Amino acid sequence: MAERERRPRIDQPREAGRRGWSMPSLLTEEAFGVLSERFARFMGTPYFLLGMTVFVVLWLAWNTLAPASVRFDPYAFIFLTLMLSLQASYAAPLILLAQNRQADRDRVALEQDRNRDERNLADTEFLTREVAALRLAMRDTATRDFVRSELRDLLEEMEERGLVVVNRAALEATEAEQPADGGGPRST
């Protein structure tokens, strides 16, 4: 119980007088990762390749054509080889670190895309079911034209039996006033 009280709680602000040691911002994992990504991107540019080519050509020209007293790396160019090997030994892990960070970002983006696709699929399936339900409901709903035709059929049947005498002119005038497209409210 006493140990639990001594541990700092992350849901509450720190006390003003108590500060812990924190790593300098350049040495944090995120800052170092960003720096390595910038370096890896720079190494893939034509500027780096041209600069490296100019550097090596100048090095070779200086140590080949300059007077022997000012040459600092004789013909075998061992110092140049050492510098290029050192640069490559640092560049390779930095490039791998940048690739790992990119792979992590790609993995997160892929997971987000997968979740979004699943939601879209669920929404599409829901809308498909709703449209199917509306189509089924529409088949069961009687439209105005359907009701009119049924009533007309009943009137004709009643006329044939002699039960009703219909004024055809009044009936046709009433139908002419109504829209023929079957729009308006629907009755069941």
matplotlib code that plots the C-alpha trace (Angstrom):
import matplotlib.pyplot as plt

x = [0.0, 2.8, 4.6, 1.4, 1.2, 4.9, 4.5, 3.6, 0.2, -0.1, -3.7, -2.6, -0.1, 3.4, 4.2, 6.0, 9.2, 9.7, 11.4, 12.9, 15.9, 14.9, 16.9, 18.0, 15.7, 18.3, 18.7, 15.1, 14.1, 11.7, 14.2, 16.9, 14.5, 13.5, 17.2, 18.0, 15.0, 16.3, 19.8, 18.5, 16.3, 19.3, 21.5, 19.0, 19.2, 21.2, 22.8, 24.4, 25.6, 27.1, 28.6, 30.2, 31.5, 33.0, 34.5, 36.2, 37.4, 38.9, 40.5, 42.0, 43.2, 44.8, 46.6, 47.7, 48.5, 49.6, 53.3, 54.4, 55.0, 51.2, 49.7, 48.2, 47.0, 49.5, 48.6, 46.9, 44.3, 44.0, 42.6, 39.9, 39.0, 38.7, 36.5, 34.2, 34.0, 33.2, 30.5, 29.0, 29.1, 27.1, 24.8, 23.6, 22.1, 20.6, 18.9, 17.6, 16.3, 14.5, 13.0, 11.8, 10.1, 8.5, 7.4, 5.8, 3.9, 2.8, 1.5, -0.5, -1.9, -2.8, -4.6, -6.5, -7.4, -8.5, -10.7, -12.2, -12.8, -14.6, -16.8, -17.6, -18.5, -20.7, -22.4, -22.8, -24.3, -26.7, -27.8, -28.3, -30.5, -32.5, -33.0, -34.1, -36.5, -37.9, -38.4, -40.3, -42.4, -43.1, -44.4, -47.0, -48.1, -51.1, -50.6, -53.3, -53.4, -53.8, -56.7, -58.4, -58.1, -59.5, -62.4, -63.0, -63.1, -65.5, -67.8, -67.8, -68.7, -71.5, -72.8, -72.8, -75.0, -77.2, -76.6, -75.2, -75.8, -72.6, -72.4, -69.4, -68.9, -68.6, -66.2, -63.9, -63.9, -62.8, -60.0, -58.8, -58.3, -56.1, -52.4, -51.9, -48.4, -49.6, -47.8, -49.1, -49.9, -50.1, -52.8, -52.6]
y = [0.0, 2.4, 1.6, 2.5, 5.9, 6.7, 6.0, 9.1, 9.1, 10.0, 11.2, 14.1, 17.0, 16.7, 18.6, 21.9, 21.2, 17.6, 17.3, 14.1, 13.8, 13.7, 12.8, 15.7, 16.2, 15.2, 11.8, 10.8, 7.9, 10.0, 12.8, 10.4, 8.5, 11.8, 12.7, 9.3, 9.5, 12.9, 11.6, 8.5, 10.7, 13.0, 10.1, 9.1, 12.4, 13.4, 16.2, 13.7, 11.5, 14.6, 15.9, 12.6, 12.3, 15.8, 15.0, 11.8, 13.3, 16.3, 13.9, 11.8, 14.8, 16.5, 13.3, 12.5, 15.8, 18.0, 18.3, 15.4, 17.6, 18.6, 15.1, 13.6, 10.3, 8.5, 6.5, 3.5, 6.1, 4.1, 7.1, 7.7, 4.0, 4.3, 7.4, 5.8, 2.6, 4.6, 6.6, 3.3, 1.7, 4.6, 5.0, 1.4, 1.3, 4.7, 3.7, 0.5, 2.5, 4.8, 1.8, 0.3, 3.5, 3.7, 0.1, 0.9, 3.9, 1.7, -0.9, 1.7, 3.1, -0.4, -1.1, 2.2, 1.4, -2.0, -0.6, 2.0, -0.6, -2.8, 0.1, 0.9, -2.7, -2.8, 0.5, -0.9, -4.1, -2.2, 0.1, -2.9, -4.6, -1.3, -1.0, -4.6, -4.0, -0.9, -2.8, -5.5, -3.0, -1.2, -4.3, -4.7, -1.0, -0.2, 2.8, 5.2, 3.8, 0.3, 1.3, 3.1, 0.2, -2.1, 0.2, 0.6, -3.2, -3.4, -0.7, -2.5, -5.7, -4.1, -2.4, -5.8, -7.2, -4.2, -3.1, 0.4, 2.9, 5.0, 8.4, 7.7, 11.4, 12.4, 9.6, 10.4, 14.1, 13.2, 11.0, 13.8, 16.2, 13.7, 13.3, 10.2, 9.4, 7.7, 10.3, 11.7, 9.9, 6.1, 4.1, 0.5]
z = [0.0, 0.9, -2.4, -4.4, -2.7, -3.6, -7.3, -9.3, -10.7, -14.4, -14.1, -11.8, -12.5, -11.0, -7.8, -8.6, -6.6, -7.8, -11.2, -12.5, -14.8, -18.4, -21.5, -23.7, -26.6, -29.2, -27.6, -27.4, -29.6, -31.7, -32.3, -33.3, -35.6, -37.3, -37.7, -39.2, -41.6, -42.8, -43.3, -45.2, -47.4, -48.1, -49.0, -51.7, -53.4, -56.5, -54.4, -52.1, -54.9, -56.8, -53.6, -52.7, -56.3, -56.2, -52.7, -54.0, -57.2, -55.3, -52.8, -55.6, -57.6, -54.5, -53.4, -57.0, -58.6, -55.7, -54.7, -52.5, -49.5, -49.3, -50.0, -46.9, -48.4, -50.7, -53.7, -52.0, -50.6, -47.4, -45.5, -48.2, -48.0, -44.2, -44.4, -47.0, -44.9, -41.8, -43.6, -44.9, -41.5, -40.0, -43.0, -43.1, -39.6, -40.0, -43.2, -41.6, -38.7, -41.1, -42.9, -39.7, -38.8, -42.2, -41.9, -38.5, -40.1, -43.0, -40.5, -38.6, -41.9, -43.1, -39.9, -40.1, -43.8, -42.8, -40.0, -42.3, -45.0, -42.5, -41.4, -45.0, -45.7, -42.7, -43.7, -47.3, -46.0, -43.7, -46.6, -48.8, -46.2, -45.8, -49.6, -49.8, -46.9, -48.6, -51.9, -50.1, -48.3, -51.6, -53.1, -50.3, -50.6, -52.7, -55.0, -55.9, -59.5, -58.1, -55.8, -58.7, -61.0, -58.3, -57.7, -61.4, -61.7, -58.8, -60.3, -63.7, -62.0, -60.1, -63.3, -65.0, -62.2, -62.3, -58.8, -59.5, -62.3, -62.8, -64.5, -66.7, -67.6, -63.9, -63.2, -66.2, -65.2, -61.7, -63.0, -65.3, -62.4, -60.5, -61.6, -63.7, -62.4, -59.3, -57.1, -53.9, -50.6, -50.7, -49.0, -47.8]

ax = plt.figure().add_subplot(projection="3d")
ax.plot(x, y, z, "-o")
ax.set_aspect("equal")
plt.show()
